[in-house]
Amino acid sequence: MNRTDRLYALVEELRAVSPRPRSARWLATRFEVSTRTVERDIGALQAAGVPIWAEPGRTGGYALDRAHTLPPVNLTPTEAVAMALALHRLGGGPFAGAAGSALRKLLAVLPPPAAAEARRLAGRVHLIGGGPATPVPAAVADAVSARRVLRLTYADRAGADSVRDVEPLGYLGNRTHWYLVAWCRLRDGLRCFRTDRIVAVRPLAEPVTRELRPDDLDIPHEVRPLSLA
């Protein structure tokens, strides 16, 4: 069992028996690690805001305050990234610290495969400044998550429409707009499509095989992937 899976399992074990404690030795035997590893794991969970305390004495151990923890959360990876984006918009404000803590707690209770997929999806979202205002068509959002080729009808600055097949790779967002970053087969190159200029969209069955690399984007240094850390 890797450490991420073990941290999740530790919380679930302590929640299952709450308010009774479990000793470090019992937990070490249960998860086939040393007591020192259990103590380090508990310390990491406490630092992340999980309400675990130590009860002294022969029958003591670690206990979890069940009333102040979330049960297993059945969010999809896309929902987790949506919440991360909403919390990101609090950056620089009086609730920035609380937003970061809330996100860490959310990830701590997601099943590990869902958390890993959410991190992969978040890595395809790049932000410039504050939260964007323009909407992203649902079919575009679904295609970026599912990695499917799209057929777009796209209007340029003059309002002229063109139809093109694109391989969606991620997003760019600034204070006013979302942009779909995609490989355009018509232009045979990487392009950014402003989402409010997408007139129509049709997902195709073909999967996307390309990956967006950091050096593919000639954009300012303040642009960064959405973080779930």
C-alpha positions as CSV (number, residue, x, y, z in Angstrom):
1,M,0.0,0.0,0.0
2,N,1.4,3.4,-1.0
3,R,1.5,6.3,1.4
4,T,-1.5,8.2,-0.1
5,D,-3.7,5.0,0.1
6,R,-2.5,4.4,3.7
7,L,-3.3,8.0,4.8
8,Y,-6.8,7.6,3.4
9,A,-7.1,4.2,5.1
10,L,-5.9,5.5,8.4
11,V,-8.6,8.1,8.5
12,E,-11.3,5.6,7.6
13,E,-10.1,3.2,10.3
14,L,-10.1,5.8,13.0
15,R,-13.5,7.1,11.8
16,A,-15.0,3.5,11.9
17,V,-14.1,3.1,15.6
18,S,-14.6,6.7,16.7
19,P,-14.7,7.8,19.5
20,R,-12.6,4.8,20.6
21,P,-8.8,5.1,20.0
22,R,-6.5,2.9,18.1
23,S,-2.9,2.5,19.4
24,A,0.1,3.2,17.1
25,R,1.1,-0.5,17.5
26,W,-2.3,-1.7,16.5
27,L,-2.3,0.5,13.4
28,A,1.3,-0.5,12.5
29,T,0.2,-4.1,12.5
30,R,-2.9,-3.4,10.6
31,F,-1.1,-1.6,7.8
32,E,2.1,-3.6,8.0
33,V,4.4,-0.6,8.7
34,S,6.5,0.5,11.7
35,T,5.0,2.4,14.6
36,R,7.3,5.3,13.7
37,T,5.7,5.4,10.2
38,V,2.3,5.5,11.8
39,E,3.3,8.4,14.0
40,R,4.7,10.3,11.0
41,D,1.5,9.6,9.0
42,I,-0.7,10.8,11.9
43,G,1.4,13.9,12.2
44,A,0.9,14.6,8.4
45,L,-2.9,14.2,8.8
46,Q,-3.0,16.5,11.8
47,A,-1.0,19.1,9.9
48,A,-3.5,18.9,7.0
49,G,-6.3,19.7,9.5
50,V,-7.7,16.2,10.2
51,P,-9.0,16.3,13.9
52,I,-7.0,13.5,15.3
53,W,-5.7,13.6,18.9
54,A,-3.7,11.3,21.1
55,E,-5.2,9.7,24.3
56,P,-2.6,8.8,26.9
57,G,-2.5,5.7,29.0
58,R,-2.4,1.9,28.6
59,T,-5.6,1.8,26.7
60,G,-5.0,5.0,24.8
61,G,-4.0,5.7,21.3
62,Y,-5.1,7.9,18.4
63,A,-8.8,9.0,18.1
64,L,-10.7,10.9,15.5
65,D,-13.4,13.5,16.1
66,R,-16.1,12.0,13.8
67,A,-18.3,15.0,14.2
68,H,-15.7,17.2,12.5
69,T,-14.7,15.1,9.6
70,L,-16.3,14.4,6.2
71,P,-17.5,10.9,5.3
72,P,-16.1,9.5,2.0
73,V,-16.9,12.0,-0.7
74,N,-18.2,10.6,-4.0
75,L,-17.1,13.6,-6.1
76,T,-16.0,13.0,-9.6
77,P,-12.5,14.2,-10.6
78,T,-14.1,16.9,-12.7
79,E,-16.2,18.1,-9.7
80,A,-13.1,18.2,-7.6
81,V,-11.3,20.4,-10.1
82,A,-14.3,22.7,-10.3
83,M,-14.2,23.1,-6.6
84,A,-10.4,23.8,-6.8
85,L,-11.0,26.5,-9.4
86,A,-13.7,28.1,-7.3
87,L,-11.4,28.1,-4.2
88,H,-8.6,29.5,-6.3
89,R,-10.6,32.6,-7.0
90,L,-10.3,33.4,-3.3
91,G,-6.5,33.8,-3.7
92,G,-5.2,37.1,-2.3
93,G,-8.4,37.6,-0.2
94,P,-9.1,37.2,3.5
95,F,-10.2,33.6,3.0
96,A,-7.2,32.4,0.9
97,G,-5.7,30.3,3.8
98,A,-9.1,28.7,4.6
99,A,-9.6,27.9,0.9
100,G,-6.3,26.0,0.8
101,S,-7.1,24.1,3.9
102,A,-10.6,23.2,2.6
103,L,-9.1,21.9,-0.6
104,R,-6.5,19.7,1.3
105,K,-9.4,18.2,3.4
106,L,-11.4,17.5,0.2
107,L,-8.5,15.7,-1.4
108,A,-7.8,13.7,1.8
109,V,-11.2,12.1,1.7
110,L,-11.4,11.4,-2.1
111,P,-10.6,7.8,-3.1
112,P,-7.0,7.8,-4.3
113,P,-7.7,7.0,-7.9
114,A,-10.2,9.9,-8.1
115,A,-7.7,12.2,-6.5
116,A,-5.0,11.2,-8.9
117,E,-7.3,11.8,-11.9
118,A,-8.3,15.2,-10.5
119,R,-4.6,16.2,-10.3
120,R,-4.0,15.1,-13.9
121,L,-7.0,17.1,-15.1
122,A,-6.0,20.2,-13.0
123,G,-2.6,20.1,-14.7
124,R,-4.3,20.8,-18.0
125,V,-5.9,24.1,-16.6
126,H,-3.6,27.1,-16.8
127,L,-4.5,30.4,-15.2
128,I,-3.5,34.0,-15.9
129,G,-4.5,36.3,-13.0
130,G,-8.0,36.0,-11.5
131,G,-10.9,33.9,-12.3
132,P,-12.3,34.0,-15.9
133,A,-15.8,35.2,-16.5
134,T,-16.9,33.7,-19.9
135,P,-18.5,30.2,-19.9
136,V,-17.1,27.1,-21.4
137,P,-19.5,25.0,-23.5
138,A,-20.3,21.7,-21.7
139,A,-19.3,19.6,-24.7
140,V,-15.9,21.3,-24.7
141,A,-15.4,20.7,-21.0
142,D,-16.4,17.0,-21.4
143,A,-14.0,16.5,-24.3
144,V,-11.0,17.9,-22.4
145,S,-11.8,15.6,-19.5
146,A,-12.5,12.5,-21.7
147,R,-9.7,13.4,-24.3
148,R,-11.9,13.3,-27.4
149,V,-11.4,15.1,-30.7
150,L,-13.9,17.9,-31.3
151,R,-15.4,19.4,-34.5
152,L,-15.7,23.1,-33.9
153,T,-17.5,25.9,-35.7
154,Y,-15.5,28.9,-34.7
155,A,-16.0,32.6,-35.4
156,D,-12.9,34.8,-35.8
157,R,-12.6,38.4,-34.8
158,A,-14.5,39.6,-37.9
159,G,-17.3,37.1,-37.2
160,A,-16.4,34.7,-40.1
161,D,-17.1,31.1,-39.2
162,S,-14.8,28.2,-40.0
163,V,-15.2,24.5,-39.3
164,R,-12.2,22.6,-38.0
165,D,-11.3,19.4,-36.1
166,V,-9.2,20.0,-33.0
167,E,-7.5,17.8,-30.4
168,P,-8.4,19.5,-27.0
169,L,-5.3,19.6,-24.7
170,G,-6.3,22.0,-21.9
171,Y,-7.4,25.5,-20.9
172,L,-6.0,29.0,-20.5
173,G,-7.9,31.4,-18.3
174,N,-7.5,35.1,-17.6
175,R,-9.7,37.7,-15.9
176,T,-12.2,37.9,-18.8
177,H,-12.0,34.8,-20.9
178,W,-11.5,31.1,-21.2
179,Y,-9.4,29.7,-24.0
180,L,-9.4,26.1,-25.3
181,V,-5.9,25.0,-26.0
182,A,-6.0,22.5,-28.9
183,W,-4.1,21.1,-31.8
184,C,-5.8,22.4,-34.9
185,R,-5.7,20.0,-37.8
186,L,-6.8,22.7,-40.2
187,R,-3.8,24.9,-39.3
188,D,-1.5,21.9,-38.4
189,G,-0.5,23.6,-35.2
190,L,-1.3,24.5,-31.6
191,R,-4.0,27.2,-31.3
192,C,-6.1,28.9,-28.5
193,F,-9.8,29.2,-29.2
194,R,-11.8,31.7,-27.2
195,T,-14.7,29.8,-25.8
196,D,-17.3,32.5,-26.3
197,R,-16.5,32.4,-30.1
198,I,-17.3,28.7,-30.4
199,V,-20.5,28.7,-32.3
200,A,-21.1,24.9,-32.4
201,V,-19.3,21.9,-31.1
202,R,-19.6,18.2,-31.9
203,P,-17.5,15.5,-30.1
204,L,-16.0,12.8,-32.3
205,A,-15.3,9.2,-31.3
206,E,-11.5,9.6,-32.0
207,P,-9.3,9.8,-28.9
208,V,-6.7,12.5,-28.3
209,T,-3.2,11.1,-28.2
210,R,-1.2,14.4,-27.8
211,E,-0.1,15.9,-24.5
212,L,0.3,19.6,-23.7
213,R,3.9,20.2,-22.6
214,P,5.0,23.3,-20.6
215,D,7.2,24.6,-23.4
216,D,4.4,24.4,-25.9
217,L,2.9,27.6,-24.5
218,D,4.7,30.9,-25.2
219,I,2.9,32.7,-22.4
220,P,4.0,34.9,-19.4
221,H,5.7,33.4,-16.4
222,E,2.7,34.1,-14.1
223,V,0.7,31.6,-16.0
224,R,0.6,28.4,-13.9
225,P,-1.4,25.2,-13.8
226,L,-4.3,24.9,-11.4
227,S,-2.8,23.4,-8.3
228,L,-4.5,20.8,-6.1
229,A,-1.6,20.8,-3.6
